[in-house]
Amino acid sequence: MKILVLSGSPKSEQSATLQSVNYLINRHLAHDFKIIHLIRHLKAYEKGPDQMKPLLDELGQSEVVLWVFPVYHSLVPAHYKRFIELIFEYGLEDAFKDRYGAIFTTSVHFADNNAQDYLQGILEDLGMRFIDGLSHEMKDLLEASRRRELDLFFTNIANHVTQRMLTPRNQAPVPTHRRPYLAGAGGEKIATDRRFVVVTDATDKDRNLLEMIKALVSVIDGKVSIRNLHEVEISQYCLGCCHCGYDNTCAIKDGYREFLDGVIQDADILIYALAVHDRYFSSRFKLYLDRSFTYNHVPIMRGKQVAYLVSGPVSHLGNLRQIIQHDHQGHSNLVGIVSDEAGDDPTVDALIRDLVRKAVDFSHTGYFRSPTFLGIAQRHIFSTMVRGFLGAIFRADYRYYQKEGYLKPELPGLKERGTAMLMRHMMGKARFRNQVTKDMTRHMIASHVKFLEGEGYR
Ligand SMILES: Cc1cc2nc3c(=O)[nH]c(=O)nc-3n(C[C@H](O)[C@H](O)[C@H](O)COP(=O)(O)O)c2cc1C
């Protein structure tokens, strides 16, 4: 079997993810692997489709494409995203069509499901036959049980190819049509002392998005600053070197850090105005997020109300909406998402005005929704990581997490554990157990009732 590996780590041969591919190469000698490190070729690919000919030749000879990458900010790394955009921009979908594809990622298991889900959708959009996706923690290769799993993942791929097995399409195609939107003339303005910063990836081609920004600005009677990601000097993709771990200093010296710090300092209310590209936003926006890793796992947008103006079918992209939610769990607050698919022009105008109204209200009242599963799981993963060995590499995280009290073990207190131990013992006795279960629902709200009665609410 001929396998083309599209490797996505900026670290190329030094990639942790690639070590699992090296393992497979040495375990399955009868098969022929060809690895392409996309980061090395991207600049050439950007010059034109001709430059992608060597890759397409390899693709033409392959029976399966293995998409291999580290999870970066809930998705593929920005340069990998750019590669995907080029495939669609150059109309190269046919080269991938009907070929088998599988995904292998490593990460610390934060939002790895979102990264896998995104790429599975892309493979299906390319007409590929998606076989399987395996998500390993970055050290899993060292565990015998995980290596066995990796072997079985590979066997499953081989079985699909040799037996020409069918694969179902799991994600519906994303609608491409966008109704042109024109911002209405002004109307009621919202007076505010809150400082709005709009971060956008809009180009001249993004007419709807530019109109949405116009509509937003026209309803704010206050300070608004618009910052375009195409006007910032960002010289490189994140290197994944973790140089930033000690004191948040990035190894790359360009205009990025000043830009990011400006956004953090200047915004009470942050608006991301973005266009959908395939199943996510642009690779330029992804670059902005990846490079924010300079602050590692510190919630840098803490205290801000954040809203999204989106040009594109975000209502069809549940995975994208979940990625957005990930980023605003407790520390910053997601006010809402308004897209140009919402209705006719007056409806979009009104939704934008109400989005501004809510953002200002929430900023005044301090309304921050508490985290859902997404935020609670995130905190658990990061705190466990920082408490462990990686807390030595991410010293800046360690200091922050210690200051914020995130490093305390999340076990219940001694008193609660003692009561639970006694209860476990007593529940072994039928009479006691029957008494408790008979009255279970009343017990479950006993403390709520006590509180409400005590406060005079009942
Ligand atoms: C910029 C950046 C963003 C990251 N984002 C995530 C993430 O969202 N979720 C996660 O679980 N791990 C994340 N990681 C950790 C990497 O996915 C993980 O270390 C991976 O194993 C690195 O693989 P590699 O050596 O092949 O590049 C991130 C690392 C970097 C440098």
The ligand as a Gaussian input file, in Angstrom:
#p B3LYP/6-31G(d) Opt

LIG

0 1
 C        0.539000      27.109000      19.186000
 C        0.139000      25.844000      19.889000
 C       -1.190000      25.582000      20.088000
 C       -1.591000      24.402000      20.715000
 N       -2.917000      24.181000      20.883000
 C       -3.333000      23.016000      21.435000
 C       -4.728000      22.756000      21.593000
 O       -5.598000      23.542000      21.218000
 N       -5.084000      21.583000      22.182000
 C       -4.158000      20.676000      22.622000
 O       -4.564000      19.657000      23.163000
 N       -2.834000      20.887000      22.459000
 C       -2.395000      22.036000      21.876000
 N       -1.058000      22.260000      21.694000
 C       -0.096000      21.185000      22.064000
 C        0.335000      20.343000      20.834000
 O       -0.770000      19.884000      20.116000
 C        1.124000      19.128000      21.301000
 O        2.199000      19.521000      22.048000
 C        1.573000      18.251000      20.128000
 O        1.831000      16.960000      20.597000
 C        2.816000      18.782000      19.438000
 O        3.121000      17.930000      18.361000
 P        4.356000      18.156000      17.387000
 O        5.605000      17.964000      18.192000
 O        4.183000      17.111000      16.341000
 O        4.274000      19.544000      16.827000
 C       -0.625000      23.454000      21.128000
 C        0.738000      23.731000      20.955000
 C        1.123000      24.899000      20.341000
 C        2.589000      25.180000      20.130000

